Amino acid sequence: MKKNALSLLIPILLWGSACGPAEPGQHQLRYKKFSGPTMGTRYNVTYSDTLARELQPEVDQLLLDINQEVSTYIDSSVISQFNQSPDPFALEDKLYTSSFEATGDFHFRNNYGFAVEVYKKTRGLFDPTVMPLVNYWGFGYTEKKAVTAVDSVVVDSLMQLVGFDKLAYLTDQGNYRLRKSHPGIQLDFSALAKGYAVDEIGRLLESRGIRNYLVDIGGEVRTRGKNQRGDWWRLGISLPEEGADMKAIFSTVQLDNRAMATSGNYRNYYRVGEASYAHTINPRTGYPEKSTLLSASVVAESCILADAYATAFMVMGLDSALVLAQDLEGVEAYLIYSTETGELAARSTDGMKAFLQK
């Protein structure tokens, strides 16, 4: 289970109509925009502010704080310390006036809590303890090296480290600890951390009185209010084909105060001879998942849930993902798949149709 760092959603109006002329009668709001690098990709923020404040320094600091807790590419991060730690691992607890002002282990614990929720809802098909397998297959924080000869014995041994139920979250008089059933267990929050960061930026903007904004990190998006044209924000879902232009769009959606994330296996992969290995690792088999499902887009109230379920659906496959999505409250899905004839087709939950643009 590893989230693609490449954008699979295209904010169509992020730099376009967000800066264009307002429709007649639309209240004149001044829209600002800024961007920067983060989490192996880029973030983009567009927002209206009658005070014309420069909020990028606050956003940049927030992203640094989040990465310092959940990035496996930072040796000193909380998650990296946990992954290399003896058992049990003590978490720092502090009181905060708001989540975006946290400097302790708040972000780590939030990601862990959301991961537990999705793990249970998907019956283990969303499982951040796949980190050792992600590294083995060449998609993790270790050296990016293709597996030229699969060793089933190694995969089986690493599977002994997989299972969120092999971790225990302990609390005792304000002390928080994580206990491993095996010292080799490691966590990977890459399938929800970008969505979490998007939500946190959104909350930061809202705390400053911002009501109209779009936040995007590598295609994981949260929208509130409207753009400068007075419309809901529109996004394009990328064409899920190998070699497709980054701006090629399969479908478009319009979001009213929602978040959206897309996961796919058609960009982050490698080939060894006739075999193809993608970044989505199935925690039940230990192998990269292969199915006719090419792209899973999820709309939800929060981006962290959209992010996590988009990855989970790619592991589950078309039919199982659609069944679960229909049952999840506040979660809608748009699933692009390959037919028996090799053509692209899509299925969606009933509620998703309200967001799709014709």
C-alpha positions in Angstrom: 0.0 0.0 0.0 1.9 3.0 -1.3 0.4 6.3 -2.5 1.4 7.6 -5.9 3.2 10.9 -5.5 2.2 12.0 -9.0 -1.0 14.0 -9.4 -4.0 12.0 -10.6 -6.4 14.9 -10.1 -6.2 18.1 -12.1 -7.6 21.3 -10.5 -8.9 22.7 -13.7 -9.6 26.2 -12.3 -6.8 26.4 -9.8 -4.8 29.0 -11.8 -7.4 29.7 -14.4 -10.8 31.1 -13.5 -9.7 31.5 -9.9 -7.9 34.6 -11.2 -10.4 35.5 -13.9 -13.2 38.0 -14.0 -16.2 37.5 -11.6 -19.6 36.9 -12.9 -22.0 39.9 -12.8 -23.4 40.3 -9.3 -20.7 38.1 -7.8 -19.1 39.8 -4.7 -15.7 41.0 -5.6 -13.2 39.0 -3.6 -9.5 39.2 -4.0 -8.0 35.8 -4.7 -4.4 34.9 -3.9 -2.4 31.8 -4.8 0.9 30.3 -3.8 2.7 26.9 -4.1 5.8 25.0 -3.0 7.4 21.6 -2.7 6.3 19.0 -0.1 5.9 15.3 0.4 7.7 14.4 -2.8 5.4 16.5 -4.9 4.0 20.1 -4.8 1.2 21.9 -3.0 -1.0 24.6 -4.4 -3.3 27.0 -2.4 -5.8 29.4 -3.9 -8.0 31.5 -1.5 -9.9 34.7 -1.2 -9.0 37.2 1.5 -10.4 40.7 1.8 -7.3 41.5 4.0 -4.9 40.2 1.3 -2.8 38.4 3.9 0.3 36.4 3.0 -0.3 33.0 4.5 2.4 30.9 2.8 4.9 31.2 5.7 2.3 29.7 8.1 1.4 26.9 5.6 5.1 26.1 5.0 5.7 25.8 8.7 2.6 23.6 9.2 3.9 21.2 6.4 7.3 21.1 8.0 5.7 20.1 11.3 3.6 17.4 9.7 6.5 15.9 7.8 8.6 15.9 10.9 6.1 13.4 12.4 4.8 11.3 9.5 7.5 11.3 6.7 9.5 8.0 6.4 12.1 10.0 4.3 13.1 12.0 7.3 15.3 10.0 9.7 14.5 12.1 12.7 10.7 12.0 12.1 8.4 10.4 14.7 7.4 7.6 12.3 11.0 6.9 11.4 11.9 6.7 15.1 9.0 4.4 15.7 10.0 2.2 12.7 13.5 1.7 14.1 12.6 1.7 17.8 12.7 -1.0 20.4 9.4 -1.8 22.0 7.3 0.0 23.4 7.6 3.4 21.7 6.6 6.4 23.9 4.7 9.2 22.2 4.8 12.7 23.5 1.6 14.2 24.7 0.8 17.9 24.9 -2.2 20.1 25.0 -2.8 22.3 22.0 -5.2 25.1 21.3 -5.6 23.8 17.7 -4.2 21.0 15.6 -2.2 23.2 13.2 -0.3 24.7 16.2 0.8 21.2 17.3 4.5 20.5 17.7 4.6 17.2 19.5 3.3 13.9 18.3 -0.2 15.2 17.5 0.0 14.6 13.7 1.4 11.1 14.1 -1.3 10.1 16.5 -4.0 11.6 14.2 -2.8 9.7 11.2 -2.6 6.5 13.3 -6.2 7.0 14.5 -7.6 7.6 11.0 -5.7 4.5 9.8 -7.2 2.3 12.5 -10.7 3.4 11.4 -10.1 2.6 7.7 -8.3 -0.6 8.6 -11.4 -1.8 10.4 -13.8 -0.6 7.7 -11.8 -2.4 4.9 -11.3 -5.5 7.0 -7.5 -5.2 6.9 -7.1 -4.3 3.2 -5.9 -0.8 4.2 -2.9 -1.5 6.4 0.0 0.9 7.1 2.1 -1.9 8.4 3.0 -2.9 4.9 6.1 -0.7 5.1 8.6 -3.6 5.0 6.9 -5.0 1.8 6.8 -1.5 0.2 10.6 -1.3 0.8 11.1 -4.8 -0.6 9.2 -4.0 -3.8 11.3 -0.8 -4.3 8.6 1.8 -3.5 9.6 2.8 0.0 12.2 5.0 1.7 15.1 2.5 1.1 17.0 2.4 -2.2 14.7 2.4 -5.2 15.7 -1.0 -6.6 13.5 -3.1 -8.9 12.9 -6.7 -7.9 14.4 -8.7 -10.7 13.8 -12.1 -9.2 10.9 -12.4 -6.7 11.9 -14.4 -3.6 8.6 -15.9 -2.2 10.4 -16.9 1.0 11.4 -13.3 1.7 7.9 -12.1 0.9 6.4 -14.7 3.3 8.8 -13.7 6.0 7.9 -10.0 5.6 4.2 -10.9 5.8 4.8 -11.9 9.4 5.4 -8.2 10.1 2.1 -7.1 8.5 -1.1 -6.6 10.4 -2.4 -3.5 12.2 -3.8 -5.8 14.9 -0.1 -6.6 15.8 0.2 -3.1 17.3 -1.3 -2.0 20.6 -2.0 1.7 21.4 -1.6 2.1 25.2 -2.7 5.0 27.4 -1.9 5.4 31.0 -2.4 8.6 33.0 -1.6 10.8 30.0 1.2 8.6 28.7 0.9 7.3 25.2 2.8 4.3 23.8 2.7 2.0 20.8 3.6 -1.7 21.5 4.8 -4.0 18.7 4.2 -7.7 18.7 7.4 -8.0 16.7 10.3 -5.5 16.7 10.4 -5.5 12.8 7.0 -4.0 12.4 7.0 -0.6 10.6 4.4 2.0 9.6 3.8 3.8 6.3 1.3 6.7 6.3 1.9 7.6 2.7 -1.6 6.5 1.7 -3.3 9.2 3.9 -0.6 11.7 5.0 -1.1 14.0 2.0 -4.8 14.0 2.5 -4.3 14.8 6.2 -2.0 17.7 5.4 -4.5 19.1 2.9 -7.2 19.0 5.7 -4.8 20.7 8.1 -4.0 23.5 5.7 -7.7 23.9 5.1 -8.4 24.2 8.8 -5.5 26.7 9.1 -7.1 28.9 6.4 -10.5 28.6 8.1 -9.0 29.7 11.4 -7.9 32.9 9.7 -11.4 33.6 8.5 -10.9 32.2 4.9 -14.1 30.8 3.5 -13.3 30.3 -0.2 -10.3 28.1 -1.0 -8.8 25.2 -2.8 -5.9 23.2 -1.4 -4.1 20.7 -3.5 -1.1 18.4 -2.6 -0.2 16.2 -5.5 -3.8 15.9 -6.6 -5.3 15.4 -3.2 -7.8 18.3 -2.9 -10.0 20.0 -0.4 -12.4 22.8 -1.5 -14.5 25.2 0.4 -16.7 28.0 -0.9 -16.5 29.0 -4.5 -13.9 30.3 -7.0 -13.8 33.9 -8.3 -16.4 33.2 -11.0 -18.8 32.3 -8.3 -18.8 28.6 -9.2 -18.0 25.5 -7.3 -14.5 24.3 -7.8 -14.0 21.9 -10.7 -11.4 19.1 -10.9 -10.4 16.8 -13.7 -9.8 13.1 -13.2 -6.7 12.0 -15.2 -6.9 9.6 -18.1 -5.6 6.3 -16.5 -3.4 5.1 -19.3 0.3 4.4 -19.4 2.1 7.2 -21.2 -1.0 9.5 -21.2 -0.3 13.3 -21.1 -0.3 14.6 -17.5 -3.1 17.0 -18.5 -5.3 14.4 -20.3 -8.7 14.2 -18.5 -11.1 11.3 -18.4 -13.9 13.0 -16.4 -14.5 16.2 -14.6 -16.2 16.8 -11.2 -17.6 19.8 -9.4 -17.2 19.9 -5.7 -19.3 21.8 -3.2 -17.4 22.0 0.1 -15.9 18.5 -0.4 -12.5 16.8 -0.6 -11.3 14.4 -3.3 -8.4 12.1 -3.9 -7.5 9.7 -6.6 -5.2 6.6 -6.6 -4.0 4.6 -9.6 -1.3 2.1 -10.7 -0.6 3.4 -14.2 2.2 5.9 -13.3 4.2 4.6 -10.4 5.3 1.2 -11.5 8.2 -0.6 -13.2 8.7 -3.5 -15.6 11.0 -6.5 -15.3 10.8 -8.5 -18.6 7.1 -9.3 -19.1 6.2 -8.6 -15.5 4.9 -5.3 -14.2 5.0 -4.2 -10.6 2.9 -1.3 -9.3 3.1 0.6 -6.0 -0.2 -0.7 -4.5 0.8 -3.6 -2.2 -1.9 -6.0 -1.1 -1.4 -6.6 2.7 -3.1 -10.0 2.4 -0.8 -11.4 -0.3 2.4 -9.3 0.1 2.5 -8.7 -3.7 1.6 -5.7 -5.8 -2.1 -5.8 -6.6 -3.2 -6.5 -10.2 -6.7 -6.0 -11.3 -8.9 -4.4 -14.0 -9.3 -1.4 -11.7 -7.1 1.4 -13.0 -8.2 4.5 -11.0 -10.2 5.1 -7.9 -11.4 8.6 -7.1 -13.1 9.3 -3.8 -15.2 12.3 -2.6 -15.6 12.8 1.1 -16.0 15.5 3.7 -12.3 15.2 4.7 -9.3 14.6 2.4 -7.7 12.1 4.7 -10.6 9.7 4.3 -10.8 10.3 0.6 -7.0 9.6 0.3 -7.1 6.5 2.4 -10.2 4.9 0.8 -8.9 5.7 -2.7 -5.9 3.5 -1.9 -8.0 0.8 -0.2 -10.3 0.6 -3.2 -7.3 0.0 -5.5 -6.4 -3.0 -3.3 -9.9 -4.3 -3.2 -10.7 -4.3 -6.9 -13.7 -3.0 -8.8 -16.6 -5.0 -7.5 -15.6 -5.2 -3.8 -14.7 -1.5 -3.8 -18.0 -0.4 -5.2 -19.9 -2.5 -2.6 -18.0 -1.0 0.3 -18.3 2.5 -1.1 -22.0 2.2 -1.4 -22.2 1.3 2.3 -19.9 4.0 3.6 -21.7 7.1 4.9 -20.4 10.3 3.4 -18.0 8.6 0.9 -18.6 8.5 -2.9 -16.5 6.7 -5.4 -15.8 6.9 -9.2 -13.9 3.8 -10.4 -12.3 3.6 -13.9 -11.5 0.1 -15.1 -10.5 -1.8 -18.2 -13.1 -3.9 -19.9 -12.5 -7.4 -21.4 -11.9 -5.7 -24.8 -9.3 -3.3 -23.3 -11.6 -0.2 -23.4 -11.9 2.2 -20.5 -15.2 2.4 -18.6 -16.3 3.7 -15.2 -18.7 2.8 -12.5 -19.7 5.0 -9.5 -21.7 5.1 -6.4 -25.2 6.6 -6.7 -24.2 9.8 -4.8 -21.2 10.4 -7.0 -23.4 11.3 -9.9 -24.2 14.6 -8.3 -20.6 15.7 -8.6 -19.9 14.5 -12.2 -19.9 17.0 -15.0 -21.6 16.1 -18.3 
